Amino acid sequence: MAAISREEVAHLARLSRLAVTEEELDRFAGQLDVILQSVARVGEVAAEDIPPTSHSVPLTNVYREDVPTPSLAQEAALSGAPDAYEGRFRVPRILDEEE
């Protein structure tokens, strides 16, 4: 894999809307080259006979029975609210009507 050039780093910086100095272009080019080489090495290690996995160990979901339990009454839940309206929490509007 070819090394990443200063021009490519400058292009990436423009796309990312980052202001970088000339010295940073040189430093970032070297750092990005190391990152890309590392990613390429990982791709070389992957074998055809090894299935892709999301976790290194198998996961099993453990579910509990869904048993209804007593909860707060509506009045108790709203008792600490700064503002309530018709049995609900009232919050300040953050969007205009048109949106």
C-alpha positions as CSV (number, residue, x, y, z in Angstrom):
1,M,0.0,0.0,0.0
2,A,1.4,3.4,-1.0
3,A,2.0,6.0,1.7
4,I,-0.6,8.7,2.1
5,S,0.5,12.0,0.7
6,R,0.4,15.5,2.2
7,E,-2.1,16.4,-0.6
8,E,-4.4,13.6,0.5
9,V,-4.2,14.7,4.1
10,A,-5.0,18.2,3.1
11,H,-8.0,17.0,1.1
12,L,-9.2,15.0,4.1
13,A,-8.8,18.0,6.3
14,R,-10.8,20.2,3.9
15,L,-13.6,17.5,3.8
16,S,-13.6,17.4,7.6
17,R,-13.5,21.2,7.7
18,L,-10.3,21.1,9.8
19,A,-7.7,23.9,9.7
20,V,-4.3,22.3,9.8
21,T,-0.8,23.8,9.6
22,E,2.0,22.7,7.2
23,E,3.7,20.9,10.1
24,E,0.5,19.1,11.0
25,L,0.1,17.9,7.4
26,D,3.5,16.2,7.6
27,R,2.8,14.7,11.1
28,F,-0.8,13.6,10.2
29,A,0.4,12.0,6.9
30,G,2.8,9.8,8.9
31,Q,0.2,8.9,11.5
32,L,-2.5,8.1,9.0
33,D,0.0,5.9,7.1
34,V,0.7,3.9,10.2
35,I,-3.1,3.5,10.8
36,L,-3.7,2.4,7.2
37,Q,-0.9,-0.1,7.4
38,S,-2.2,-1.5,10.6
39,V,-5.7,-1.9,9.1
40,A,-4.2,-3.7,6.1
41,R,-2.3,-6.1,8.4
42,V,-5.6,-7.0,10.1
43,G,-7.1,-7.8,6.7
44,E,-4.2,-10.1,6.0
45,V,-4.7,-12.1,9.2
46,A,-8.4,-12.8,8.6
47,A,-8.7,-16.3,7.3
48,E,-11.4,-17.7,5.0
49,D,-12.2,-20.6,7.4
50,I,-12.8,-18.4,10.4
51,P,-16.4,-17.2,10.6
52,P,-16.9,-13.5,11.4
53,T,-18.0,-12.8,15.0
54,S,-19.2,-9.8,17.0
55,H,-17.9,-11.0,20.3
56,S,-14.9,-13.2,21.4
57,V,-17.1,-15.4,23.6
58,P,-20.7,-16.6,23.0
59,L,-23.4,-14.5,24.6
60,T,-26.7,-15.7,25.9
61,N,-29.6,-13.5,26.8
62,V,-31.1,-14.1,30.2
63,Y,-34.7,-13.1,30.5
64,R,-36.7,-12.9,33.7
65,E,-40.4,-13.4,33.9
66,D,-42.4,-10.3,33.2
67,V,-44.3,-9.9,36.4
68,P,-46.3,-6.8,37.2
69,T,-45.3,-5.1,40.4
70,P,-46.7,-2.0,42.2
71,S,-45.3,1.3,41.0
72,L,-45.6,4.9,41.9
73,A,-49.1,6.5,41.7
74,Q,-49.4,9.3,39.1
75,E,-49.6,11.9,41.9
76,A,-46.5,10.6,43.6
77,A,-44.5,10.5,40.3
78,L,-45.5,14.1,39.4
79,S,-45.1,15.5,43.0
80,G,-41.5,16.5,42.3
81,A,-42.1,17.9,38.8
82,P,-41.5,21.6,38.3
83,D,-44.6,21.7,36.1
84,A,-47.4,19.2,35.4
85,Y,-50.4,19.4,33.1
86,E,-53.2,16.9,32.8
87,G,-51.3,14.2,34.6
88,R,-48.1,14.6,32.6
89,F,-44.8,16.2,32.9
90,R,-44.8,19.6,31.2
91,V,-41.6,20.7,29.6
92,P,-40.6,23.9,27.7
93,R,-41.2,24.0,24.0
94,I,-38.0,23.7,22.0
95,L,-39.4,23.6,18.4
96,D,-41.6,26.1,16.6
97,E,-45.0,25.0,15.4
98,E,-43.9,24.9,11.7
99,E,-41.2,22.3,12.4
